[in-house]
């Protein structure tokens, strides 16, 4: 709800705390592209790295077979014959070994792969085995083995296990969300600040100064939040000016959000962990992975990766990005040139800290007898294994804490050694 009068000039911020939501929440937000960022911490990993971590949620179920194509599987071209002509129109496939090739729209990702700064995990899935987007995304973001309809995400819970120096031990473990809501992966006991570069104008310096003076005398916690938000607004003001007047949809807005996240992540005093979302991967019709809907989405994702790599260049060697979706899509093409809800799919890892240049897959094959429920790519790798490895190797989180608290009941999910350099 929007107020009128002088309060329209207030900074567009929101601080959410599960224990005191009314007192902490002082702004509603509106944006379709969300990102969540955490305040800085120092890893205990040999004291040589100040790691950054970004989790990208691909909402809608990405067709992994069209993103990273198993061209070495004899059944692939036969079962996906209806897509092959369209793929050729987008250019030549981008080989990543004898078994796989990237979609021709993923040129930037292929370049990072060639530099050993990107890896592909194939035939991967969360523990979820049904086909509801809502429930699948919940399991993806909650980190729990099943649907509970709770309000706690694995990345939020991971904060409690981050190694911290004595200087930062007393600091609140806060997070920052850019967008309309804090995504589930970031919800939980950690307080969350929100900011949106929507079409609403930024507060004047005089207004901010007066608000800060008021809060310092009456509510120090809100004063701290306002000081942090003012920093964020200053860092992203140039990005915000380019957003559409109504809503933050489309390629330009998504890339602008990625640029803003990168700006904040590279700051010495800025956040270190982020999560953002890209919608639109539910390609039931007109999927066409080369020039059609899916091809355009993959091109967008590739540009997003390129923008993040460029924006994070100063800290790229300390960065890991994981992009994952709630489940895959059917192996067979449906009657509307699309695919339906499936199971196994791909996850992407990129960053200077990734030991890349490889596809990580226990490939199940695409023969009819090898499919999951006679229709889907069979998952052979648990996504939690990937995430637990990154959180342990890159962020220094205790493995027992990961097994019991971040991803409860996942002690039997073995980590994948050597993902991070």
C-alpha positions, 0 to 999 in steps of 0.5 A: 500500500502506498502512502501520500504526502511527504512520506513518499520521499522515504527511502524504499527499504524493508527490514524483516525479522521473523520475531518482530515483523511489524516494527522492522518492516517500513516499506513495501516493495514491487519488482519481479526480479529478486536478489538476496544479499548478505553482509560481509564475513570472513571465511576461515579457509586458510585465511587466504580467500574472501569468498563470494557465493551466488545462488541463481534459482531458475524457476519453472523447470529447465530442460537440461537436455536442451541446455547441455545436450548428451550428443554422445548418447545414441538415443538423444538425436532420435528422441529429440529429432523435432528440436534438432533443426531448430538448434542448427539455426542457432549455430553449431553446438558447443562441445564440452567433451565427447559426450556433451555439448552446450546449447549454441546460445550458451557461448559465454558459459562455454568460454568459461568452461574452456577456461576451467571456470565452469562445470556442468552437473547433469542428471541432477535433482533435489529429493522431490519426485512429483511435478508441482512447481510450487512444491518443487521450488519449496524443496529446492529452496528449503533444503528439506527432503520433502514438502513441509510448507515451512518458512526457512531456507537452507541459505539462511540456515547456513549463516549460523555456520559461517566461520567469523573472525572475532571482530565480526562475532558480535555483528548481526547476521543480516541479509539484504533482498532486492525485490518484492519478497525475500525468497524462501531460500533466504528466509529464517531466523536471520533478519532481512533488509530489502531494497528495490530500485523500482520507479519510485524516486530515491529519498533526498539527502536531507530526508535521509539525514533527518530520518537517520537522526530520528532513528538514532535517538529512538530506534538504533536498529532502524538507524543501522538499517537505514545507513546500510540501505543508503549505501545500497541505494548509492551503489545501485542508483545508476542501475535503477535509472534504467528500469521500466516505469512500471515493473521490473520485467524483461531482459534489461531489468534482469541484467540491471539487477545482476549488475547491481548485485555484482556492484555490491558483492565486489565492495570491500565492505559489501555483502558476500552471499547472494541469491536471485531468481529468473522466471519463465522456464515452464516451456510446455509449448513452443520450446524450440531450444535454438530460436524459440522460447527456450533458446531465448531464455538460454540466451538471457541466462548466458548474458546474465552469466556474462554480466556477473563475470564482468561485474565480479571481475575484481573478486572473480577468483573468490567467486562461486555461482550455482544455478539450479532449477526445481526439476527437469522436463520430459525426455520426449517432445509433446504435441505443442513443440514443448516438454512437460514436467520431468525430473532429472536436469542440469545445474551450472557452476561457474566462477574463478574458484570453481574447478571447472572444465568438466561435466559431472555426471553418472549418465543414466542413458536415454533408452526407454528402459533407463528413463525415470517412470518411463518418461524422464531423465533419471536423476543420479546426483542429489543437488544437495551433494553439490550445495553441501560441497560448495558450502563446505569447501568454499565457505568453510561451513562445518560438514556436520552442521550442513548434514544436520541443520542446513540440509537436515537428514542429508547425512547419507548424501555424499559430497562431491570432492574437488568442486572448488579450487 
